[in-house]
Amino acid sequence: MSIKKKAAKSVSRTVAKAALVPVPTQPQANSKSNVRARRRSLRLHGTIARDLGVLIVSGRYKPGDLLNGEIAASGRLHVSRGAYREAVRILAAKGLVESRPKVGTRVSRQERWHLLDPDVLAWIFEFEPDETLLTSLFELRKIVEPQAAALAAKRRSEADLQVMRTALETMAKHTLAVEAGRNADHDFHSTLLRASGNVFLVSLTSGVGAAISWTTIFKQRESPLARDPLPDHWRVYDAVAASDSAGASKAMESLVDLAFLDTKNARKAKSKAGR
């Protein structure tokens, strides 16, 4: 089944579920009811945003495509105009669409997408990520993380080392096949970026962390990891702990290269399985 068909099928299922959520038309009688109604509304427009976002990043909707108008779309999805409007605002904030008076809402060019937004990354990895995007993502990691490791080797504190060591021990205990292990992996990389002491590198923590998390999940979606990446992480840690900047950079570069190779192999396996 093609990516587009999978995306469309997923969206139809999700929107069908969303259509069952009641849309409040009258003020609720008490504050608890208002809170519950608000939560339902938040879930609803978040679901719509996710469904449309997946269609956009998977290529089902192309840059320049005009989305349905607010009235038509809300009627087709059986949701309130307000819920659909909020969903479009979410997408606009992430750079995926542009809304203009008398023109409507169009899908933005890819260069305008906030590709490191955790939600956008999640939508990209919902199915099989575009090969060019995947390559670009690892190119970014290879530019950022080895330099961050080199700086961390000079600037890390004992507290940073403790957090990183605990993260690696947790990864060893749980493995990356479970959430606890993946969270520990995220902690390791996030702490390394913070230990660089560079506020601009630190600002990339959310995006880089999300990229690592989603590629890890993607690599194991069809089958367990064929290779244990934990030794790669320990080599980075050992170099940072030894204040070896060159060694830390080299170890991190190798870690990213091997992670990219694992991801490409997983993508090939997934493509073969889908034939």
C-alpha positions in Angstrom: 0.0 0.0 0.0 1.4 3.4 -0.9 2.2 6.2 1.6 -0.7 8.3 0.2 -3.2 5.5 0.5 -2.0 4.7 4.1 -2.2 8.4 5.0 -5.7 8.7 3.6 -6.9 5.5 5.3 -5.5 6.7 8.6 -7.1 10.1 8.3 -10.5 8.6 7.4 -10.4 6.4 10.5 -9.2 9.2 12.8 -11.7 11.8 11.5 -14.5 9.2 11.7 -13.7 8.9 15.4 -13.4 12.6 15.8 -16.9 13.0 14.3 -18.3 11.1 17.2 -17.1 13.7 19.6 -20.0 16.0 20.5 -19.5 19.7 19.7 -21.0 21.9 22.4 -23.5 24.4 21.1 -24.8 25.7 24.4 -23.0 27.0 27.5 -22.6 24.2 30.0 -24.4 24.5 33.3 -21.4 24.3 35.6 -17.7 24.8 35.6 -16.9 21.0 35.6 -19.0 20.6 32.4 -17.2 23.6 30.9 -13.8 22.0 31.6 -14.8 18.7 30.1 -16.2 20.4 27.0 -13.0 22.4 26.7 -10.9 19.2 26.9 -13.1 17.6 24.2 -12.6 20.6 22.0 -8.8 20.5 22.5 -8.7 16.9 21.6 -10.8 17.4 18.6 -8.9 20.3 16.9 -5.6 18.6 17.8 -6.8 15.4 16.0 -7.9 17.4 13.0 -4.5 19.2 12.9 -2.7 15.9 13.2 -4.7 14.3 10.3 -4.2 17.3 8.0 -0.5 17.5 9.0 0.1 13.9 8.1 -1.5 14.4 4.7 0.7 17.4 4.1 4.1 16.0 5.2 3.4 12.7 3.4 2.8 14.5 0.1 -0.9 13.8 -0.2 -1.5 17.5 -0.2 1.1 19.3 -2.3 2.6 22.8 -1.7 0.1 25.3 -3.2 -2.9 23.0 -2.8 -5.9 24.9 -1.5 -7.6 23.3 1.5 -11.4 23.2 1.8 -13.0 26.3 3.1 -13.9 26.5 6.8 -17.6 26.0 6.2 -17.2 23.1 3.7 -14.5 21.4 5.8 -16.3 21.6 9.1 -19.4 20.3 7.4 -17.6 17.4 5.7 -15.8 16.4 9.0 -18.9 17.0 11.1 -17.1 19.3 13.5 -17.6 22.8 14.6 -16.2 25.6 12.5 -14.3 26.7 15.6 -12.5 23.3 15.9 -11.5 23.3 12.3 -10.3 27.0 12.5 -8.2 26.1 15.6 -6.7 23.1 13.7 -5.7 25.4 10.8 -4.1 27.8 13.3 -2.0 25.0 14.7 -0.8 24.1 11.2 -0.1 27.7 10.3 2.0 28.1 13.5 4.1 25.2 12.3 4.5 26.7 8.9 2.6 24.0 7.1 -0.2 26.3 5.7 -0.8 29.9 5.0 -4.2 31.5 5.3 -5.1 34.7 3.3 -8.4 36.6 3.1 -10.3 36.0 -0.1 -7.7 33.4 -1.1 -8.1 30.6 1.5 -5.7 28.2 3.2 -2.9 26.8 1.0 -0.2 24.3 1.8 3.1 26.1 2.3 6.4 25.3 0.5 8.5 22.8 2.4 11.2 25.3 3.2 8.6 27.2 5.3 7.8 24.1 7.4 9.1 24.0 11.0 10.7 20.7 10.4 12.2 20.4 14.0 8.9 21.0 15.6 8.2 17.8 17.6 4.7 17.4 16.2 5.9 17.9 12.6 8.6 15.3 13.1 6.1 12.9 14.6 3.9 13.3 11.5 6.8 12.8 9.2 7.6 9.5 10.9 4.0 8.4 11.0 4.6 6.4 7.9 7.8 6.1 5.8 9.8 9.3 5.8 10.9 10.9 2.6 14.5 9.8 1.8 15.7 13.4 1.2 14.2 14.6 4.5 15.8 11.6 6.3 19.2 12.3 4.9 18.9 16.0 5.7 17.9 15.3 9.3 21.0 13.2 9.9 23.2 15.8 8.1 21.9 18.3 10.7 22.7 16.0 13.5 26.2 15.4 12.2 26.7 19.2 12.0 25.4 19.9 15.5 26.0 17.0 17.8 29.8 16.4 17.3 30.5 20.0 18.0 28.2 20.0 21.0 30.1 17.0 22.3 33.4 18.7 21.8 32.2 21.7 23.8 30.7 19.5 26.5 34.0 17.8 27.0 35.5 21.2 28.0 32.5 22.6 29.9 30.6 19.7 31.4 30.0 19.6 35.2 30.1 16.6 37.4 26.3 16.9 37.6 26.1 16.6 33.8 28.3 13.5 33.9 26.1 11.9 36.5 22.9 12.5 34.5 24.5 11.1 31.4 25.9 8.1 33.2 22.5 7.4 34.8 20.9 7.7 31.4 23.2 5.1 29.9 22.7 2.7 32.8 19.0 3.1 32.3 19.3 2.4 28.6 21.3 -0.7 29.4 18.6 -1.9 31.8 15.6 -1.3 29.7 16.9 -1.2 26.1 15.6 1.2 23.4 12.7 -1.2 22.7 10.7 0.3 25.6 9.8 3.9 26.5 11.9 4.0 29.6 15.0 3.3 27.5 14.1 5.8 24.9 13.5 8.4 27.5 16.9 7.8 28.9 18.4 8.1 25.4 16.7 11.4 25.1 18.1 12.5 28.5 21.6 11.6 27.4 21.5 13.7 24.2 19.7 16.6 25.9 22.2 16.7 28.7 25.0 16.7 26.2 23.6 19.7 24.4 23.1 21.6 27.6 26.6 20.7 28.8 27.9 22.5 25.7 27.2 25.7 27.4 26.1 27.3 24.1 22.6 28.7 24.4 22.0 28.4 20.6 22.9 24.7 20.7 20.7 24.3 23.8 17.8 25.8 22.0 17.9 22.9 19.6 17.3 20.4 22.4 13.6 19.9 21.7 14.0 19.4 18.0 17.1 17.2 18.1 15.6 15.2 20.9 12.4 14.6 19.0 14.4 13.6 15.9 16.3 11.0 17.9 13.2 9.7 19.6 11.2 9.3 16.4 14.1 7.8 14.4 14.6 5.3 17.2 10.9 4.3 17.2 10.9 4.1 13.4 14.0 1.8 13.3 12.2 -0.7 15.5 8.7 -0.5 14.0 9.0 -3.7 11.9 11.6 -5.6 14.0 14.0 -5.2 16.9 17.3 -3.3 16.4 19.9 -5.5 14.8 22.7 -3.7 16.4 23.2 -2.5 20.0 23.9 1.3 19.9 24.8 1.5 23.6 28.6 1.1 23.1 28.5 4.1 20.8 27.0 6.2 23.6 29.5 5.0 26.1 32.4 6.1 23.8 30.9 9.6 23.7 30.5 9.6 27.5 34.0 8.4 28.2 35.5 11.1 25.9 33.4 13.8 27.5 34.3 12.6 31.0 38.0 12.6 30.1 37.7 16.2 28.8 38.8 14.9 25.4 37.2 17.3 22.9 38.6 15.7 19.8 37.7 12.2 21.0 34.1 13.3 21.9 33.6 14.9 18.5 34.8 11.8 16.7 32.8 9.4 18.9 29.6 11.4 18.3 30.2 11.6 14.6 30.5 7.8 14.5 27.4 7.4 16.6 25.3 9.6 14.2 26.7 7.8 11.1 25.9 4.4 12.5 22.4 5.6 13.6 21.8 6.8 10.0 22.9 3.5 8.6 20.5 1.7 11.0 17.7 4.0 9.9 18.3 3.5 6.2 18.4 -0.3 6.7 15.1 -0.1 8.6 13.6 2.0 5.8 14.6 -0.5 3.2 13.2 -3.4 5.3 9.9 -1.5 5.7 9.7 -0.8 2.0 10.2 -4.5 1.2 7.6 -5.5 3.7 5.1 -3.1 2.2 5.4 -4.6 -1.3 
